Amino acid sequence: MSWVTKTLSSTLGRKLIMALTGLFLILFLTGHVSGNLLLFKGDGGEAFNIYAKFMTTNPAVKLLSYLTYISVIAHVIYSIILTQMNKSARPVGYSESKASTNSTWSSRNMGVLGTIILIFLVVHLQGFWAQMHWGEIPTVTYEGEEYKDLYLIVSEAFKQEWLVALYVISMGFLGYHLSHGFSSAFQTLGLNHKKYTPAIKTIGKLYCIVVPVLFASMPLYIYFTS
Ligand code: HEM
């Protein structure tokens, strides 16, 4: 067995993959939420449509997209493997465990939170991403160049109450998932520094509130202004 296969099949290796893919997805979400802020621009979707075309056609961004898909898949698969390993290592729980005092709610429910986010992601990708890539989307022309009107798809979608509710509720779960995931990834990577760790923790706490709130505000804004 090569050292790569050995590392990837050890518990630490699996945890490392969870941490690295998780941190990469955190970076992806930062870019995604920033780009989507163009939905608030009030220009009928021009800037958003131009941005969406760039994101789906630029070769460097395409490479990052493939890394994102691989990270999502690896993150899900390794979370299942680690959960199964934990279960078989301790088929009967600790007799005197006081889970609620020893750990946070989100840390004990990462699997449930992750599953809810995965369901959200399937609905989300089917509604927007699959439409952008393979759907029959109306086009618009800006300065002589043709663009898919993804803004129309997004703004029509967020006229549906059930979808707005699904997005807002899912973002609550995303916040909890991130709140444990962020600190857990840093712990796995052993990144502990007297000076920087408190600052990283504060950034982490802010991140898992600001990013889900911004995402949730998009469907709400479109619903209440359309
Ligand atoms: C209101 C919030 C959101 C809006 C309006 C939105 C919008 C979009 C749109 C329009 C696309 C297709 C365009 C493209 O492929 O670049 C897309 C792709 C995607 N979204 Fe979102 N998104 C939101 C939240 C989220 C969240 C919370 C996640 C993850 C938990 C997420 C994950 C993804 C992924 C993985 C893709 C595919 C990206 C790629 O192909 O590189 N999105 N989103």
Residues whose N, C-alpha, C, O or C-beta is under 5 A from the ligand:
A	BS01	HEM	N36 M55 S65 T68 F128 W129 M132 F215 M218 P219
